[in-house]
């Protein structure tokens, strides 16, 4: 069975499809570049499932998150579909420590998502920005005041807590 056949299989539930794809990545039965190539031209629901599979796989093995993966999810932070945005941010949160340099565009795209109407999009952006803060790069000088402003404006306590946890770790 290939990616397209799996995603079209009506006998499998969406989470099962995601799990299978992530297991293929973890077990090296599927190359991440092959999944990216498929996802590049896929419709948003299939693309989001592919990104979610990468997110699950990178929890177990961050090294699955190559520079190509980072570029792909960075670009997809600007997608229209909320699920594509939030899955992309979750992948970034899992792998950003592997790529502490050249994160300007990532930060810019994540900051745009902090104003999104969708709670999950904002939550995922907060998670990724928190991981970037923890890297303690040169970006913290400008990022820290911006995040403090976001905390003031954010209505959801669950999202505020993500930022506050990261800020505390950095300021200690």
Helices and strands as residue ranges (DSSP letters): H 3-8, H 14-26, H 32-40, H 44-60, G 62-64, H 67-76, H 82-95, G 96-98, H 104-113, H 119-134, H 140-153, H 157-171
